[in-house]
Amino acid sequence: MSDSPQSVTANGREIATGLPVSLHDFLKAQGMLPRSVVVELNGEAITPSEFAERQLKAGDSMEIVKVVAGG
């Protein structure tokens, strides 16, 4: 486990990132389309419309789930 203050945890993995960063920009940097995922940040469900406003802080923990549409 790193003692770097510039990291967040996503799906159980510690990821180094430049902070502060918006959730939207973090998702894009991880190669994810922000409109195709559901995010729980520190135990709170975040709607996609909030991704651009929500700033990540060192030590934040999130679960990211890709939304799959079928038909």
Backbone as a chain_set.jsonl record, in Angstrom:
{"seq": "MSDSPQSVTANGREIATGLPVSLHDFLKAQGMLPRSVVVELNGEAITPSEFAERQLKAGDSMEIVKVVAGG", "coords": {"N": [[0.842, -1.18, 0.0], [0.58, 2.149, -0.864], [1.937, 5.224, 0.441], [1.302, 7.525, -0.72], [-0.131, 10.716, -1.051], [-1.593, 11.32, -3.214], [-3.625, 9.607, -4.303], [-6.439, 7.492, -5.097], [-8.946, 5.024, -4.369], [-10.256, 2.587, -6.455], [-12.62, 0.227, -7.112], [-11.314, -1.488, -5.335], [-8.643, -1.211, -6.02], [-5.728, 0.724, -5.681], [-5.182, 3.812, -7.145], [-2.976, 5.991, -8.574], [-3.248, 9.441, -9.045], [-3.515, 12.756, -10.421], [-4.42, 15.233, -8.21], [-6.45, 18.023, -7.194], [-9.147, 16.41, -8.985], [-11.878, 16.138, -11.214], [-14.589, 13.807, -10.932], [-15.605, 13.069, -13.393], [-13.415, 13.668, -15.161], [-11.517, 11.933, -14.087], [-12.667, 9.413, -14.642], [-12.615, 9.459, -17.466], [-9.832, 9.541, -17.841], [-9.234, 7.004, -17.036], [-10.093, 5.553, -19.119], [-12.799, 5.166, -19.368], [-16.202, 5.659, -20.342], [-17.963, 8.265, -19.078], [-20.809, 8.353, -19.126], [-21.517, 5.731, -19.224], [-21.237, 4.351, -16.908], [-21.856, 3.489, -13.444], [-21.385, 5.033, -10.369], [-20.295, 4.664, -7.05], [-19.331, 6.64, -4.547], [-17.374, 6.816, -1.783], [-19.369, 5.385, -0.433], [-21.683, 6.632, -1.284], [-24.121, 6.927, -3.766], [-23.543, 8.325, -6.908], [-24.899, 10.441, -9.315], [-24.695, 10.529, -12.915], [-24.954, 13.183, -13.815], [-23.722, 14.621, -11.851], [-21.022, 14.098, -12.026], [-19.127, 15.881, -13.226], [-19.014, 17.995, -11.421], [-18.242, 16.887, -9.01], [-15.49, 16.658, -7.02], [-12.612, 14.679, -6.642], [-10.827, 13.544, -3.765], [-7.751, 12.923, -2.019], [-7.489, 9.621, -0.866], [-10.146, 8.975, -1.255], [-12.689, 6.531, -1.892], [-14.069, 4.37, -4.269], [-16.61, 2.542, -6.023], [-16.95, 1.31, -9.204], [-19.132, 0.58, -11.743], [-19.776, -0.818, -14.852], [-22.383, 0.002, -17.058], [-24.522, -2.089, -18.78], [-26.336, -2.338, -21.638], [-28.977, -4.113, -23.014], [-30.764, -5.799, -25.635]], "CA": [[0.0, 0.0, 0.0], [1.382, 3.365, -0.999], [1.588, 6.306, 1.358], [1.149, 8.707, -1.553], [-1.373, 11.44, -0.802], [-2.233, 11.586, -4.497], [-4.242, 8.397, -4.834], [-7.798, 7.128, -4.721], [-9.166, 3.594, -4.539], [-11.369, 2.281, -7.347], [-12.861, -1.213, -7.184], [-10.321, -2.179, -4.531], [-7.285, -0.928, -6.493], [-5.251, 2.081, -5.459], [-4.801, 4.417, -8.415], [-2.334, 7.298, -8.434], [-3.849, 10.416, -9.962], [-3.312, 14.15, -10.052], [-5.57, 15.767, -7.477], [-7.841, 17.577, -7.334], [-9.638, 16.074, -10.319], [-13.314, 15.827, -11.163], [-14.918, 12.405, -11.159], [-15.736, 12.949, -14.849], [-12.088, 13.612, -15.77], [-10.876, 10.717, -13.613], [-13.219, 8.294, -15.408], [-12.08, 9.543, -18.823], [-8.415, 9.178, -17.773], [-9.178, 5.55, -16.852], [-10.598, 4.935, -20.34], [-14.226, 4.855, -19.227], [-17.154, 6.681, -20.759], [-18.721, 8.624, -17.878], [-22.248, 8.067, -19.238], [-21.773, 4.293, -19.285], [-20.891, 3.733, -15.63], [-22.51, 3.895, -12.208], [-20.31, 5.211, -9.391], [-20.561, 4.862, -5.631], [-18.157, 7.33, -4.01], [-17.403, 6.81, -0.319], [-20.646, 4.85, 0.031], [-22.807, 7.437, -1.778], [-24.343, 6.815, -5.204], [-23.382, 9.608, -7.603], [-25.543, 10.419, -10.624], [-23.803, 11.038, -13.963], [-25.02, 14.643, -13.937], [-22.867, 15.193, -10.814], [-19.636, 13.703, -12.222], [-18.249, 17.013, -13.538], [-18.899, 18.869, -10.253], [-17.718, 16.163, -7.853], [-14.028, 16.609, -6.998], [-12.035, 13.593, -5.858], [-9.81, 13.92, -2.796], [-6.871, 11.82, -1.642], [-8.093, 8.662, 0.05], [-11.515, 8.617, -1.631], [-12.876, 5.149, -2.319], [-15.256, 4.26, -5.114], [-16.922, 1.343, -6.779], [-17.377, 1.711, -10.541], [-19.754, -0.54, -12.438], [-20.17, -0.475, -16.225], [-23.774, -0.27, -17.383], [-24.632, -2.85, -20.016], [-27.699, -2.307, -22.171], [-29.264, -5.232, -23.902], [-32.009, -5.621, -26.363]], "C": [[0.888, 1.245, 0.0], [0.962, 4.4, 0.041], [1.449, 7.616, 0.594], [-0.176, 9.399, -1.256], [-2.16, 11.691, -2.085], [-2.84, 10.323, -5.091], [-5.662, 8.232, -4.311], [-7.91, 5.619, -4.913], [-10.404, 3.384, -5.401], [-11.472, 0.771, -7.482], [-11.753, -2.0, -6.487], [-8.882, -1.955, -4.951], [-6.92, 0.512, -6.218], [-4.725, 2.625, -6.776], [-4.218, 5.793, -8.143], [-2.949, 8.236, -9.467], [-3.495, 11.813, -9.507], [-4.565, 14.668, -9.375], [-5.394, 17.257, -7.26], [-8.177, 17.283, -8.792], [-11.124, 15.767, -10.185], [-13.505, 14.341, -11.425], [-15.022, 12.14, -12.658], [-14.362, 12.792, -15.503], [-11.321, 12.363, -15.336], [-11.35, 9.515, -14.429], [-12.665, 8.286, -16.827], [-10.611, 9.133, -18.847], [-8.231, 7.669, -17.607], [-9.735, 4.808, -18.072], [-12.057, 4.542, -20.277], [-15.078, 6.008, -19.743], [-18.027, 7.021, -19.558], [-20.207, 8.305, -17.946], [-22.55, 6.572, -19.25], [-21.401, 3.578, -17.989], [-21.773, 4.274, -14.509], [-21.409, 3.957, -11.165], [-20.88, 5.382, -7.989], [-19.275, 5.421, -5.045], [-18.288, 7.441, -2.496], [-18.774, 6.4, 0.218], [-21.87, 5.592, -0.463], [-22.932, 7.283, -3.286], [-24.294, 8.204, -5.832], [-24.036, 9.494, -8.973], [-24.59, 10.996, -11.669], [-23.83, 12.561, -14.106], [-24.14, 15.345, -12.903], [-21.377, 14.951, -11.061], [-18.7, 14.894, -12.44], [-18.015, 17.91, -12.321], [-18.175, 18.203, -9.094], [-16.205, 16.046, -7.95], [-13.556, 15.459, -6.119], [-10.949, 14.15, -4.95], [-8.963, 12.696, -2.486], [-7.586, 10.92, -0.644], [-9.528, 8.301, -0.274], [-11.552, 7.175, -2.12], [-14.15, 5.064, -3.138], [-15.39, 2.881, -5.71], [-17.48, 1.83, -8.114], [-17.9, 0.479, -11.256], [-20.171, -0.066, -13.829], [-21.616, -0.88, -16.431], [-23.801, -0.98, -18.731], [-26.094, -2.842, -20.448], [-27.88, -3.476, -23.124], [-30.556, -5.01, -24.641], [-32.309, -6.787, -27.239]], "O": [[1.831, 1.352, 0.784], [-0.193, 4.453, 0.464], [1.476, 8.693, 1.19], [-1.222, 8.752, -1.212], [-3.271, 12.219, -2.041], [-2.595, 10.003, -6.255], [-6.032, 8.745, -3.255], [-7.055, 5.009, -5.554], [-11.47, 3.932, -5.117], [-10.526, 0.113, -7.914], [-11.308, -3.038, -6.977], [-7.973, -2.465, -4.296], [-7.705, 1.421, -6.487], [-3.918, 1.98, -7.446], [-4.875, 6.654, -7.558], [-3.144, 7.861, -10.623], [-3.205, 12.031, -8.331], [-5.66, 14.547, -9.923], [-4.257, 17.716, -7.15], [-7.57, 17.836, -9.71], [-11.571, 15.213, -9.181], [-12.671, 13.701, -12.066], [-14.573, 11.098, -13.136], [-14.163, 11.884, -16.311], [-10.562, 11.797, -16.122], [-10.539, 8.695, -14.859], [-12.287, 7.233, -17.34], [-10.181, 8.447, -19.774], [-7.198, 7.12, -17.991], [-9.838, 3.581, -18.063], [-12.508, 3.686, -21.038], [-14.721, 7.177, -19.6], [-18.757, 6.161, -19.065], [-20.813, 8.011, -16.916], [-23.717, 6.181, -19.283], [-21.265, 2.355, -17.965], [-22.352, 5.355, -14.61], [-20.586, 3.046, -11.075], [-21.823, 6.144, -7.773], [-18.244, 4.748, -5.048], [-19.207, 8.086, -1.99], [-19.279, 6.975, 1.182], [-22.992, 5.23, -0.105], [-21.959, 7.486, -4.012], [-24.927, 9.141, -5.345], [-23.759, 8.551, -9.714], [-23.768, 11.856, -11.35], [-22.823, 13.162, -14.481], [-23.839, 16.53, -13.051], [-20.544, 15.541, -10.373], [-17.596, 14.916, -11.895], [-16.952, 18.516, -12.192], [-17.557, 18.887, -8.278], [-15.692, 15.403, -8.865], [-14.033, 15.282, -4.998], [-10.244, 15.095, -5.306], [-9.408, 11.563, -2.67], [-8.21, 11.398, 0.304], [-10.091, 7.41, 0.362], [-10.583, 6.666, -2.683], [-15.184, 5.612, -2.756], [-14.412, 2.152, -5.876], [-18.381, 2.668, -8.144], [-17.209, -0.534, -11.363], [-20.836, 0.96, -13.969], [-22.03, -1.968, -16.031], [-23.183, -0.531, -19.697], [-26.974, -3.285, -19.71], [-27.008, -3.768, -23.943], [-31.343, -4.127, -24.299], [-33.33, -6.797, -27.926]]}, "num_chains": 1, "name": "protein.A"}
